Amino acid sequence: MKDQLEGLVNQMVERGILFDEAVCEFEKRFIKRVLDCAQGNQSRAAQALGIHRNTLSRKIGEYKLDHNGHRKSRY
C-alpha cells in the first residue's frame, strides 16, 4: 500500500494538484467509504473515523454527502 500511495502522490505532484484539493478529496472519499460500511449510521461512522459525531455531520454537509454516504443530487 505504501508504494501505491507513493505512486499516487507522484502523479498528483506531476499534474499540479494543490495540497488543499488533494486533502479535501481524500477526506471526502474516506468519509464516504466509512459511511457506506456503517450503512449510513453517523454515530458508528464517527467512532470508526475517530472523530466527534458533530464533526462528521459538519463534514457531510461540507462535502454534500447524504446520510447514506452518497453525494446528494443537484436536481
mmCIF file of the N, C-alpha and C atoms, coordinates in Angstrom:
data_MODEL
# 
_entry.id   MODEL 
# 
loop_
_atom_site.group_PDB 
_atom_site.id 
_atom_site.type_symbol 
_atom_site.label_atom_id 
_atom_site.label_alt_id 
_atom_site.label_comp_id 
_atom_site.label_asym_id 
_atom_site.label_entity_id 
_atom_site.label_seq_id 
_atom_site.pdbx_PDB_ins_code 
_atom_site.Cartn_x 
_atom_site.Cartn_y 
_atom_site.Cartn_z 
_atom_site.occupancy 
_atom_site.B_iso_or_equiv 
_atom_site.pdbx_formal_charge 
_atom_site.auth_seq_id 
_atom_site.auth_comp_id 
_atom_site.auth_asym_id 
_atom_site.auth_atom_id 
_atom_site.pdbx_PDB_model_num 
ATOM 1   N N  . MET A 1 1  ? 0.820   -1.173 0.000   1.00 0.00 ? 1  MET A N  1 
ATOM 2   C CA . MET A 1 1  ? 0.000   0.000  0.000   1.00 0.00 ? 1  MET A CA 1 
ATOM 3   C C  . MET A 1 1  ? 0.874   1.249  0.000   1.00 0.00 ? 1  MET A C  1 
ATOM 4   N N  . LYS A 1 2  ? 1.984   1.191  0.679   1.00 0.00 ? 2  LYS A N  1 
ATOM 5   C CA . LYS A 1 2  ? 2.894   2.332  0.754   1.00 0.00 ? 2  LYS A CA 1 
ATOM 6   C C  . LYS A 1 2  ? 3.376   2.737  -0.638  1.00 0.00 ? 2  LYS A C  1 
ATOM 7   N N  . ASP A 1 3  ? 3.707   1.738  -1.474  1.00 0.00 ? 3  ASP A N  1 
ATOM 8   C CA . ASP A 1 3  ? 4.163   2.014  -2.835  1.00 0.00 ? 3  ASP A CA 1 
ATOM 9   C C  . ASP A 1 3  ? 3.050   2.623  -3.680  1.00 0.00 ? 3  ASP A C  1 
ATOM 10  N N  . GLN A 1 4  ? 1.819   2.140  -3.497  1.00 0.00 ? 4  GLN A N  1 
ATOM 11  C CA . GLN A 1 4  ? 0.678   2.681  -4.240  1.00 0.00 ? 4  GLN A CA 1 
ATOM 12  C C  . GLN A 1 4  ? 0.452   4.145  -3.865  1.00 0.00 ? 4  GLN A C  1 
ATOM 13  N N  . LEU A 1 5  ? 0.536   4.428  -2.584  1.00 0.00 ? 5  LEU A N  1 
ATOM 14  C CA . LEU A 1 5  ? 0.352   5.796  -2.116  1.00 0.00 ? 5  LEU A CA 1 
ATOM 15  C C  . LEU A 1 5  ? 1.450   6.701  -2.666  1.00 0.00 ? 5  LEU A C  1 
ATOM 16  N N  . GLU A 1 6  ? 2.663   6.218  -2.670  1.00 0.00 ? 6  GLU A N  1 
ATOM 17  C CA . GLU A 1 6  ? 3.782   6.993  -3.207  1.00 0.00 ? 6  GLU A CA 1 
ATOM 18  C C  . GLU A 1 6  ? 3.561   7.298  -4.685  1.00 0.00 ? 6  GLU A C  1 
ATOM 19  N N  . GLY A 1 7  ? 3.099   6.301  -5.431  1.00 0.00 ? 7  GLY A N  1 
ATOM 20  C CA . GLY A 1 7  ? 2.806   6.496  -6.854  1.00 0.00 ? 7  GLY A CA 1 
ATOM 21  C C  . GLY A 1 7  ? 1.706   7.524  -7.072  1.00 0.00 ? 7  GLY A C  1 
ATOM 22  N N  . LEU A 1 8  ? 0.664   7.451  -6.262  1.00 0.00 ? 8  LEU A N  1 
ATOM 23  C CA . LEU A 1 8  ? -0.435  8.403  -6.360  1.00 0.00 ? 8  LEU A CA 1 
ATOM 24  C C  . LEU A 1 8  ? 0.044   9.816  -6.056  1.00 0.00 ? 8  LEU A C  1 
ATOM 25  N N  . VAL A 1 9  ? 0.830   9.973  -5.010  1.00 0.00 ? 9  VAL A N  1 
ATOM 26  C CA . VAL A 1 9  ? 1.362   11.284 -4.648  1.00 0.00 ? 9  VAL A CA 1 
ATOM 27  C C  . VAL A 1 9  ? 2.217   11.824 -5.799  1.00 0.00 ? 9  VAL A C  1 
ATOM 28  N N  . ASN A 1 10 ? 3.053   10.991 -6.385  1.00 0.00 ? 10 ASN A N  1 
ATOM 29  C CA . ASN A 1 10 ? 3.891   11.432 -7.510  1.00 0.00 ? 10 ASN A CA 1 
ATOM 30  C C  . ASN A 1 10 ? 3.038   11.921 -8.675  1.00 0.00 ? 10 ASN A C  1 
ATOM 31  N N  . GLN A 1 11 ? 1.974   11.182 -8.994  1.00 0.00 ? 11 GLN A N  1 
ATOM 32  C CA . GLN A 1 11 ? 1.079   11.582 -10.085 1.00 0.00 ? 11 GLN A CA 1 
ATOM 33  C C  . GLN A 1 11 ? 0.417   12.924 -9.786  1.00 0.00 ? 11 GLN A C  1 
ATOM 34  N N  . MET A 1 12 ? -0.008  13.104 -8.560  1.00 0.00 ? 12 MET A N  1 
ATOM 35  C CA . MET A 1 12 ? -0.676  14.338 -8.179  1.00 0.00 ? 12 MET A CA 1 
ATOM 36  C C  . MET A 1 12 ? 0.276   15.527 -8.278  1.00 0.00 ? 12 MET A C  1 
ATOM 37  N N  . VAL A 1 13 ? 1.511   15.346 -7.845  1.00 0.00 ? 13 VAL A N  1 
ATOM 38  C CA . VAL A 1 13 ? 2.510   16.413 -7.921  1.00 0.00 ? 13 VAL A CA 1 
ATOM 39  C C  . VAL A 1 13 ? 2.799   16.751 -9.383  1.00 0.00 ? 13 VAL A C  1 
ATOM 40  N N  . GLU A 1 14 ? 2.956   15.722 -10.214 1.00 0.00 ? 14 GLU A N  1 
ATOM 41  C CA . GLU A 1 14 ? 3.229   15.934 -11.634 1.00 0.00 ? 14 GLU A CA 1 
ATOM 42  C C  . GLU A 1 14 ? 2.092   16.674 -12.322 1.00 0.00 ? 14 GLU A C  1 
ATOM 43  N N  . ARG A 1 15 ? 0.869   16.443 -11.905 1.00 0.00 ? 15 ARG A N  1 
ATOM 44  C CA . ARG A 1 15 ? -0.302  17.074 -12.520 1.00 0.00 ? 15 ARG A CA 1 
ATOM 45  C C  . ARG A 1 15 ? -0.638  18.432 -11.913 1.00 0.00 ? 15 ARG A C  1 
ATOM 46  N N  . GLY A 1 16 ? 0.121   18.844 -10.914 1.00 0.00 ? 16 GLY A N  1 
ATOM 47  C CA . GLY A 1 16 ? -0.077  20.157 -10.326 1.00 0.00 ? 16 GLY A CA 1 
ATOM 48  C C  . GLY A 1 16 ? -1.287  20.264 -9.413  1.00 0.00 ? 16 GLY A C  1 
ATOM 49  N N  . ILE A 1 17 ? -1.695  19.146 -8.826  1.00 0.00 ? 17 ILE A N  1 
ATOM 50  C CA . ILE A 1 17 ? -2.820  19.152 -7.896  1.00 0.00 ? 17 ILE A CA 1 
ATOM 51  C C  . ILE A 1 17 ? -2.381  19.889 -6.624  1.00 0.00 ? 17 ILE A C  1 
ATOM 52  N N  . LEU A 1 18 ? -3.199  20.828 -6.185  1.00 0.00 ? 18 LEU A N  1 
ATOM 53  C CA . LEU A 1 18 ? -2.880  21.582 -4.981  1.00 0.00 ? 18 LEU A CA 1 
ATOM 54  C C  . LEU A 1 18 ? -3.105  20.741 -3.725  1.00 0.00 ? 18 LEU A C  1 
ATOM 55  N N  . PHE A 1 19 ? -2.339  21.022 -2.700  1.00 0.00 ? 19 PHE A N  1 
ATOM 56  C CA . PHE A 1 19 ? -2.408  20.275 -1.445  1.00 0.00 ? 19 PHE A CA 1 
ATOM 57  C C  . PHE A 1 19 ? -3.825  20.258 -0.870  1.00 0.00 ? 19 PHE A C  1 
ATOM 58  N N  . ASP A 1 20 ? -4.444  21.442 -0.765  1.00 0.00 ? 20 ASP A N  1 
ATOM 59  C CA . ASP A 1 20 ? -5.797  21.523 -0.190  1.00 0.00 ? 20 ASP A CA 1 
ATOM 60  C C  . ASP A 1 20 ? -6.797  20.691 -0.983  1.00 0.00 ? 20 ASP A C  1 
ATOM 61  N N  . GLU A 1 21 ? -6.672  20.729 -2.296  1.00 0.00 ? 21 GLU A N  1 
ATOM 62  C CA . GLU A 1 21 ? -7.562  19.947 -3.165  1.00 0.00 ? 21 GLU A CA 1 
ATOM 63  C C  . GLU A 1 21 ? -7.384  18.448 -2.909  1.00 0.00 ? 21 GLU A C  1 
ATOM 64  N N  . ALA A 1 22 ? -6.144  18.010 -2.782  1.00 0.00 ? 22 ALA A N  1 
ATOM 65  C CA . ALA A 1 22 ? -5.856  16.601 -2.537  1.00 0.00 ? 22 ALA A CA 1 
ATOM 66  C C  . ALA A 1 22 ? -6.386  16.152 -1.180  1.00 0.00 ? 22 ALA A C  1 
ATOM 67  N N  . VAL A 1 23 ? -6.181  16.975 -0.155  1.00 0.00 ? 23 VAL A N  1 
ATOM 68  C CA . VAL A 1 23 ? -6.628  16.638 1.193   1.00 0.00 ? 23 VAL A CA 1 
ATOM 69  C C  . VAL A 1 23 ? -8.156  16.547 1.240   1.00 0.00 ? 23 VAL A C  1 
ATOM 70  N N  . CYS A 1 24 ? -8.828  17.516 0.623   1.00 0.00 ? 24 CYS A N  1 
ATOM 71  C CA . CYS A 1 24 ? -10.300 17.512 0.621   1.00 0.00 ? 24 CYS A CA 1 
ATOM 72  C C  . CYS A 1 24 ? -10.850 16.290 -0.091  1.00 0.00 ? 24 CYS A C  1 
ATOM 73  N N  . GLU A 1 25 ? -10.279 15.968 -1.227  1.00 0.00 ? 25 GLU A N  1 
ATOM 74  C CA . GLU A 1 25 ? -10.767 14.808 -1.992  1.00 0.00 ? 25 GLU A CA 1 
ATOM 75  C C  . GLU A 1 25 ? -10.540 13.514 -1.222  1.00 0.00 ? 25 GLU A C  1 
ATOM 76  N N  . PHE A 1 26 ? -9.377  13.379 -0.596  1.00 0.00 ? 26 PHE A N  1 
ATOM 77  C CA . PHE A 1 26 ? -9.104  12.190 0.207   1.00 0.00 ? 26 PHE A CA 1 
ATOM 78  C C  . PHE A 1 26 ? -10.095 12.082 1.365   1.00 0.00 ? 26 PHE A C  1 
ATOM 79  N N  . GLU A 1 27 ? -10.285 13.191 2.087   1.00 0.00 ? 27 GLU A N  1 
ATOM 80  C CA . GLU A 1 27 ? -11.173 13.185 3.244   1.00 0.00 ? 27 GLU A CA 1 
ATOM 81  C C  . GLU A 1 27 ? -12.603 12.833 2.831   1.00 0.00 ? 27 GLU A C  1 
ATOM 82  N N  . LYS A 1 28 ? -13.062 13.427 1.739   1.00 0.00 ? 28 LYS A N  1 
ATOM 83  C CA . LYS A 1 28 ? -14.420 13.167 1.260   1.00 0.00 ? 28 LYS A CA 1 
ATOM 84  C C  . LYS A 1 28 ? -14.604 11.685 0.932   1.00 0.00 ? 28 LYS A C  1 
ATOM 85  N N  . ARG A 1 29 ? -13.673 11.108 0.202   1.00 0.00 ? 29 ARG A N  1 
ATOM 86  C CA . ARG A 1 29 ? -13.785 9.698  -0.182  1.00 0.00 ? 29 ARG A CA 1 
ATOM 87  C C  . ARG A 1 29 ? -13.655 8.763  1.024   1.00 0.00 ? 29 ARG A C  1 
ATOM 88  N N  . PHE A 1 30 ? -12.784 9.115  1.964   1.00 0.00 ? 30 PHE A N  1 
ATOM 89  C CA . PHE A 1 30 ? -12.598 8.309  3.168   1.00 0.00 ? 30 PHE A CA 1 
ATOM 90  C C  . PHE A 1 30 ? -13.885 8.299  3.988   1.00 0.00 ? 30 PHE A C  1 
ATOM 91  N N  . ILE A 1 31 ? -14.472 9.473  4.177   1.00 0.00 ? 31 ILE A N  1 
ATOM 92  C CA . ILE A 1 31 ? -15.717 9.577  4.940   1.00 0.00 ? 31 ILE A CA 1 
ATOM 93  C C  . ILE A 1 31 ? -16.828 8.813  4.235   1.00 0.00 ? 31 ILE A C  1 
ATOM 94  N N  . LYS A 1 32 ? -16.941 8.964  2.916   1.00 0.00 ? 32 LYS A N  1 
ATOM 95  C CA . LYS A 1 32 ? -17.978 8.268  2.160   1.00 0.00 ? 32 LYS A CA 1 
ATOM 96  C C  . LYS A 1 32 ? -17.854 6.761  2.332   1.00 0.00 ? 32 LYS A C  1 
ATOM 97  N N  . ARG A 1 33 ? -16.641 6.264  2.266   1.00 0.00 ? 33 ARG A N  1 
ATOM 98  C CA . ARG A 1 33 ? -16.410 4.813  2.380   1.00 0.00 ? 33 ARG A CA 1 
ATOM 99  C C  . ARG A 1 33 ? -16.797 4.309  3.769   1.00 0.00 ? 33 ARG A C  1 
ATOM 100 N N  . VAL A 1 34 ? -16.397 5.033  4.806   1.00 0.00 ? 34 VAL A N  1 
ATOM 101 C CA . VAL A 1 34 ? -16.726 4.618  6.170   1.00 0.00 ? 34 VAL A CA 1 
ATOM 102 C C  . VAL A 1 34 ? -18.231 4.711  6.405   1.00 0.00 ? 34 VAL A C  1 
ATOM 103 N N  . LEU A 1 35 ? -18.885 5.739  5.873   1.00 0.00 ? 35 LEU A N  1 
ATOM 104 C CA . LEU A 1 35 ? -20.342 5.843  5.985   1.00 0.00 ? 35 LEU A CA 1 
ATOM 105 C C  . LEU A 1 35 ? -21.033 4.665  5.284   1.00 0.00 ? 35 LEU A C  1 
ATOM 106 N N  . ASP A 1 36 ? -20.524 4.300  4.123   1.00 0.00 ? 36 ASP A N  1 
ATOM 107 C CA . ASP A 1 36 ? -21.076 3.136  3.414   1.00 0.00 ? 36 ASP A CA 1 
ATOM 108 C C  . ASP A 1 36 ? -20.941 1.872  4.261   1.00 0.00 ? 36 ASP A C  1 
ATOM 109 N N  . CYS A 1 37 ? -19.776 1.685  4.868   1.00 0.00 ? 37 CYS A N  1 
ATOM 110 C CA . CYS A 1 37 ? -19.541 0.499  5.705   1.00 0.00 ? 37 CYS A CA 1 
ATOM 111 C C  . CYS A 1 37 ? -20.431 0.508  6.948   1.00 0.00 ? 37 CYS A C  1 
ATOM 112 N N  . ALA A 1 38 ? -20.750 1.708  7.442   1.00 0.00 ? 38 ALA A N  1 
ATOM 113 C CA . ALA A 1 38 ? -21.609 1.846  8.626   1.00 0.00 ? 38 ALA A CA 1 
ATOM 114 C C  . ALA A 1 38 ? -23.084 1.933  8.234   1.00 0.00 ? 38 ALA A C  1 
ATOM 115 N N  . GLN A 1 39 ? -23.370 1.679  6.962   1.00 0.00 ? 39 GLN A N  1 
ATOM 116 C CA . GLN A 1 39 ? -24.736 1.718  6.430   1.00 0.00 ? 39 GLN A CA 1 
ATOM 117 C C  . GLN A 1 39 ? -25.434 3.040  6.753   1.00 0.00 ? 39 GLN A C  1 
ATOM 118 N N  . GLY A 1 40 ? -24.662 4.124  6.673   1.00 0.00 ? 40 GLY A N  1 
ATOM 119 C CA . GLY A 1 40 ? -25.208 5.452  6.886   1.00 0.00 ? 40 GLY A CA 1 
ATOM 120 C C  . GLY A 1 40 ? -25.332 5.874  8.344   1.00 0.00 ? 40 GLY A C  1 
ATOM 121 N N  . ASN A 1 41 ? -24.985 4.992  9.277   1.00 0.00 ? 41 ASN A N  1 
ATOM 122 C CA . ASN A 1 41 ? -25.088 5.321  10.697  1.00 0.00 ? 41 ASN A CA 1 
ATOM 123 C C  . ASN A 1 41 ? -23.935 6.262  11.069  1.00 0.00 ? 41 ASN A C  1 
ATOM 124 N N  . GLN A 1 42 ? -24.282 7.521  11.303  1.00 0.00 ? 42 GLN A N  1 
ATOM 125 C CA . GLN A 1 42 ? -23.254 8.526  11.551  1.00 0.00 ? 42 GLN A CA 1 
ATOM 126 C C  . GLN A 1 42 ? -22.522 8.320  12.870  1.00 0.00 ? 42 GLN A C  1 
ATOM 127 N N  . SER A 1 43 ? -23.208 7.826  13.869  1.00 0.00 ? 43 SER A N  1 
ATOM 128 C CA . SER A 1 43 ? -22.533 7.587  15.152  1.00 0.00 ? 43 SER A CA 1 
ATOM 129 C C  . SER A 1 43 ? -21.463 6.515  15.014  1.00 0.00 ? 43 SER A C  1 
ATOM 130 N N  . ARG A 1 44 ? -21.799 5.418  14.334  1.00 0.00 ? 44 ARG A N  1 
ATOM 131 C CA . ARG A 1 44 ? -20.811 4.352  14.121  1.00 0.00 ? 44 ARG A CA 1 
ATOM 132 C C  . ARG A 1 44 ? -19.683 4.813  13.218  1.00 0.00 ? 44 ARG A C  1 
ATOM 133 N N  . ALA A 1 45 ? -20.031 5.579  12.198  1.00 0.00 ? 45 ALA A N  1 
ATOM 134 C CA . ALA A 1 45 ? -19.013 6.073  11.280  1.00 0.00 ? 45 ALA A CA 1 
ATOM 135 C C  . ALA A 1 45 ? -18.057 7.021  12.003  1.00 0.00 ? 45 ALA A C  1 
ATOM 136 N N  . ALA A 1 46 ? -18.599 7.920  12.811  1.00 0.00 ? 46 ALA A N  1 
ATOM 137 C CA . ALA A 1 46 ? -17.754 8.858  13.557  1.00 0.00 ? 46 ALA A CA 1 
ATOM 138 C C  . ALA A 1 46 ? -16.810 8.109  14.484  1.00 0.00 ? 46 ALA A C  1 
ATOM 139 N N  . GLN A 1 47 ? -17.327 7.077  15.137  1.00 0.00 ? 47 GLN A N  1 
ATOM 140 C CA . GLN A 1 47 ? -16.486 6.285  16.032  1.00 0.00 ? 47 GLN A CA 1 
ATOM 141 C C  . GLN A 1 47 ? -15.368 5.598  15.245  1.00 0.00 ? 47 GLN A C  1 
ATOM 142 N N  . ALA A 1 48 ? -15.707 5.031  14.086  1.00 0.00 ? 48 ALA A N  1 
ATOM 143 C CA . ALA A 1 48 ? -14.705 4.355  13.259  1.00 0.00 ? 48 ALA A CA 1 
ATOM 144 C C  . ALA A 1 48 ? -13.656 5.333  12.738  1.00 0.00 ? 48 ALA A C  1 
ATOM 145 N N  . LEU A 1 49 ? -14.081 6.567  12.466  1.00 0.00 ? 49 LEU A N  1 
ATOM 146 C CA . LEU A 1 49 ? -13.156 7.578  11.975  1.00 0.00 ? 49 LEU A CA 1 
ATOM 147 C C  . LEU A 1 49 ? -12.331 8.211  13.092  1.00 0.00 ? 49 LEU A C  1 
ATOM 148 N N  . GLY A 1 50 ? -12.798 8.057  14.338  1.00 0.00 ? 50 GLY A N  1 
ATOM 149 C CA . GLY A 1 50 ? -12.097 8.652  15.470  1.00 0.00 ? 50 GLY A CA 1 
ATOM 150 C C  . GLY A 1 50 ? -12.352 10.144 15.584  1.00 0.00 ? 50 GLY A C  1 
ATOM 151 N N  . ILE A 1 51 ? -13.553 10.573 15.131  1.00 0.00 ? 51 ILE A N  1 
ATOM 152 C CA . ILE A 1 51 ? -13.912 11.983 15.238  1.00 0.00 ? 51 ILE A CA 1 
ATOM 153 C C  . ILE A 1 51 ? -15.264 12.100 15.938  1.00 0.00 ? 51 ILE A C  1 
ATOM 154 N N  . HIS A 1 52 ? -15.580 13.294 16.419  1.00 0.00 ? 52 HIS A N  1 
ATOM 155 C CA . HIS A 1 52 ? -16.856 13.531 17.087  1.00 0.00 ? 52 HIS A CA 1 
ATOM 156 C C  . HIS A 1 52 ? -17.976 13.490 16.054  1.00 0.00 ? 52 HIS A C  1 
ATOM 157 N N  . ARG A 1 53 ? -19.138 13.031 16.462  1.00 0.00 ? 53 ARG A N  1 
ATOM 158 C CA . ARG A 1 53 ? -20.258 12.930 15.553  1.00 0.00 ? 53 ARG A CA 1 
ATOM 159 C C  . ARG A 1 53 ? -20.641 14.286 14.962  1.00 0.00 ? 53 ARG A C  1 
ATOM 160 N N  . ASN A 1 54 ? -20.537 15.358 15.736  1.00 0.00 ? 54 ASN A N  1 
ATOM 161 C CA . ASN A 1 54 ? -20.838 16.691 15.211  1.00 0.00 ? 54 ASN A CA 1 
ATOM 162 C C  . ASN A 1 54 ? -19.860 17.096 14.098  1.00 0.00 ? 54 ASN A C  1 
ATOM 163 N N  . THR A 1 55 ? -18.605 16.702 14.254  1.00 0.00 ? 55 THR A N  1 
ATOM 164 C CA . THR A 1 55 ? -17.610 16.979 13.221  1.00 0.00 ? 55 THR A CA 1 
ATOM 165 C C  . THR A 1 55 ? -17.965 16.235 11.950  1.00 0.00 ? 55 THR A C  1 
ATOM 166 N N  . LEU A 1 56 ? -18.364 14.977 12.086  1.00 0.00 ? 56 LEU A N  1 
ATOM 167 C CA . LEU A 1 56 ? -18.760 14.192 10.922  1.00 0.00 ? 56 LEU A CA 1 
ATOM 168 C C  . LEU A 1 56 ? -19.971 14.826 10.243  1.00 0.00 ? 56 LEU A C  1 
ATOM 169 N N  . SER A 1 57 ? -20.953 15.219 11.022  1.00 0.00 ? 57 SER A N  1 
ATOM 170 C CA . SER A 1 57 ? -22.153 15.839 10.469  1.00 0.00 ? 57 SER A CA 1 
ATOM 171 C C  . SER A 1 57 ? -21.802 17.105 9.684   1.00 0.00 ? 57 SER A C  1 
ATOM 172 N N  . ARG A 1 58 ? -20.888 17.908 10.228  1.00 0.00 ? 58 ARG A N  1 
ATOM 173 C CA . ARG A 1 58 ? -20.455 19.126 9.544   1.00 0.00 ? 58 ARG A CA 1 
ATOM 174 C C  . ARG A 1 58 ? -19.767 18.797 8.222   1.00 0.00 ? 58 ARG A C  1 
ATOM 175 N N  . LYS A 1 59 ? -18.922 17.767 8.242   1.00 0.00 ? 59 LYS A N  1 
ATOM 176 C CA . LYS A 1 59 ? -18.202 17.384 7.036   1.00 0.00 ? 59 LYS A CA 1 
ATOM 177 C C  . LYS A 1 59 ? -19.142 16.783 5.989   1.00 0.00 ? 59 LYS A C  1 
ATOM 178 N N  . ILE A 1 60 ? -20.166 16.074 6.417   1.00 0.00 ? 60 ILE A N  1 
ATOM 179 C CA . ILE A 1 60 ? -21.166 15.544 5.484   1.00 0.00 ? 60 ILE A CA 1 
ATOM 180 C C  . ILE A 1 60 ? -21.835 16.696 4.745   1.00 0.00 ? 60 ILE A C  1 
ATOM 181 N N  . GLY A 1 61 ? -22.168 17.757 5.478   1.00 0.00 ? 61 GLY A N  1 
ATOM 182 C CA . GLY A 1 61 ? -22.749 18.939 4.851   1.00 0.00 ? 61 GLY A CA 1 
ATOM 183 C C  . GLY A 1 61 ? -21.761 19.653 3.944   1.00 0.00 ? 61 GLY A C  1 
ATOM 184 N N  . GLU A 1 62 ? -20.536 19.766 4.406   1.00 0.00 ? 62 GLU A N  1 
ATOM 185 C CA . GLU A 1 62 ? -19.482 20.449 3.641   1.00 0.00 ? 62 GLU A CA 1 
ATOM 186 C C  . GLU A 1 62 ? -19.231 19.763 2.306   1.00 0.00 ? 62 GLU A C  1 
ATOM 187 N N  . TYR A 1 63 ? -19.214 18.429 2.320   1.00 0.00 ? 63 TYR A N  1 
ATOM 188 C CA . TYR A 1 63 ? -18.937 17.660 1.107   1.00 0.00 ? 63 TYR A CA 1 
ATOM 189 C C  . TYR A 1 63 ? -20.199 17.256 0.363   1.00 0.00 ? 63 TYR A C  1 
ATOM 190 N N  . LYS A 1 64 ? -21.358 17.716 0.866   1.00 0.00 ? 64 LYS A N  1 
ATOM 191 C CA . LYS A 1 64 ? -22.648 17.439 0.238   1.00 0.00 ? 64 LYS A CA 1 
ATOM 192 C C  . LYS A 1 64 ? -22.906 15.938 0.094   1.00 0.00 ? 64 LYS A C  1 
ATOM 193 N N  . LEU A 1 65 ? -22.630 15.218 1.170   1.00 0.00 ? 65 LEU A N  1 
ATOM 194 C CA . LEU A 1 65 ? -22.926 13.784 1.228   1.00 0.00 ? 65 LEU A CA 1 
ATOM 195 C C  . LEU A 1 65 ? -24.253 13.615 1.952   1.00 0.00 ? 65 LEU A C  1 
ATOM 196 N N  . ASP A 1 66 ? -25.060 12.666 1.523   1.00 0.00 ? 66 ASP A N  1 
ATOM 197 C CA . ASP A 1 66 ? -26.301 12.418 2.261   1.00 0.00 ? 66 ASP A CA 1 
ATOM 198 C C  . ASP A 1 66 ? -26.016 11.412 3.365   1.00 0.00 ? 66 ASP A C  1 
ATOM 199 N N  . HIS A 1 67 ? -27.034 11.011 4.076   1.00 0.00 ? 67 HIS A N  1 
ATOM 200 C CA . HIS A 1 67 ? -26.845 10.134 5.229   1.00 0.00 ? 67 HIS A CA 1 
ATOM 201 C C  . HIS A 1 67 ? -26.391 8.728  4.858   1.00 0.00 ? 67 HIS A C  1 
ATOM 202 N N  . ASN A 1 68 ? -26.511 8.348  3.593   1.00 0.00 ? 68 ASN A N  1 
ATOM 203 C CA . ASN A 1 68 ? -26.028 7.041  3.163   1.00 0.00 ? 68 ASN A CA 1 
ATOM 204 C C  . ASN A 1 68 ? -24.612 7.119  2.603   1.00 0.00 ? 68 ASN A C  1 
ATOM 205 N N  . GLY A 1 69 ? -24.031 8.314  2.665   1.00 0.00 ? 69 GLY A N  1 
ATOM 206 C CA . GLY A 1 69 ? -22.662 8.470  2.205   1.00 0.00 ? 69 GLY A CA 1 
ATOM 207 C C  . GLY A 1 69 ? -22.557 8.735  0.729   1.00 0.00 ? 69 GLY A C  1 
ATOM 208 N N  . HIS A 1 70 ? -23.679 8.909  0.046   1.00 0.00 ? 70 HIS A N  1 
ATOM 209 C CA . HIS A 1 70 ? -23.652 9.180  -1.389  1.00 0.00 ? 70 HIS A CA 1 
ATOM 210 C C  . HIS A 1 70 ? -23.852 10.668 -1.594  1.00 0.00 ? 70 HIS A C  1 
ATOM 211 N N  . ARG A 1 71 ? -23.295 11.171 -2.680  1.00 0.00 ? 71 ARG A N  1 
ATOM 212 C CA . ARG A 1 71 ? -23.458 12.601 -2.984  1.00 0.00 ? 71 ARG A CA 1 
ATOM 213 C C  . ARG A 1 71 ? -24.920 12.901 -3.221  1.00 0.00 ? 71 ARG A C  1 
ATOM 214 N N  . LYS A 1 72 ? -25.339 14.045 -2.708  1.00 0.00 ? 72 LYS A N  1 
ATOM 215 C CA . LYS A 1 72 ? -26.712 14.485 -2.949  1.00 0.00 ? 72 LYS A CA 1 
ATOM 216 C C  . LYS A 1 72 ? -26.861 14.918 -4.386  1.00 0.00 ? 72 LYS A C  1 
ATOM 217 N N  . SER A 1 73 ? -27.996 14.632 -4.964  1.00 0.00 ? 73 SER A N  1 
ATOM 218 C CA . SER A 1 73 ? -28.282 15.042 -6.334  1.00 0.00 ? 73 SER A CA 1 
ATOM 219 C C  . SER A 1 73 ? -28.470 16.546 -6.388  1.00 0.00 ? 73 SER A C  1 
ATOM 220 N N  . ARG A 1 74 ? -28.062 17.145 -7.480  1.00 0.00 ? 74 ARG A N  1 
ATOM 221 C CA . ARG A 1 74 ? -28.236 18.586 -7.652  1.00 0.00 ? 74 ARG A CA 1 
ATOM 222 C C  . ARG A 1 74 ? -29.644 18.913 -8.126  1.00 0.00 ? 74 ARG A C  1 
ATOM 223 N N  . TYR A 1 75 ? -30.393 17.919 -8.544  1.00 0.00 ? 75 TYR A N  1 
ATOM 224 C CA . TYR A 1 75 ? -31.718 18.162 -9.130  1.00 0.00 ? 75 TYR A CA 1 
ATOM 225 C C  . TYR A 1 75 ? -32.845 17.816 -8.189  1.00 0.00 ? 75 TYR A C  1 
# 
